[in-house]
């Protein structure tokens, strides 16, 4: 029946199993989900964004936010992620 109706299956290779590595730096959780600050500069939060462009390159965006009024303290962007240096 498959040859009469020209039905064929597509077989794809299985993806290799991924092994998760050890995190680069792990810090203790000092906020414990308490994101409320009573004064300015009491608690800051960072946010990293990885942007994958259509030409295959990556861009990194790092933002530091004050949790008291949610204002942006510093915003850095570039082609290299050098936040750990």
Secondary structure in CASP SS format (residue, H / E / C, confidence):
PFRMAT SS
TARGET T0000
AUTHOR 0000-0000-0000
METHOD secondary structure of the structure
MODEL  1
X C 1.00
X H 1.00
X H 1.00
X H 1.00
X H 1.00
X C 1.00
X C 1.00
X C 1.00
X C 1.00
X C 1.00
X C 1.00
X C 1.00
X C 1.00
X C 1.00
X C 1.00
X C 1.00
X C 1.00
X C 1.00
X C 1.00
X C 1.00
X C 1.00
X C 1.00
X C 1.00
X C 1.00
X C 1.00
X C 1.00
X C 1.00
X C 1.00
X C 1.00
X C 1.00
X C 1.00
X C 1.00
X C 1.00
X C 1.00
X C 1.00
X C 1.00
X C 1.00
X C 1.00
X C 1.00
X C 1.00
X C 1.00
X C 1.00
X C 1.00
X E 1.00
X E 1.00
X E 1.00
X E 1.00
X E 1.00
X E 1.00
X E 1.00
X E 1.00
X E 1.00
X C 1.00
X C 1.00
X C 1.00
X C 1.00
X C 1.00
X E 1.00
X E 1.00
X E 1.00
X E 1.00
X E 1.00
X E 1.00
X E 1.00
X E 1.00
X E 1.00
X C 1.00
X C 1.00
X C 1.00
X C 1.00
X E 1.00
X E 1.00
X E 1.00
X E 1.00
X E 1.00
X E 1.00
X E 1.00
X E 1.00
X C 1.00
X C 1.00
X C 1.00
X C 1.00
X C 1.00
X C 1.00
X C 1.00
END
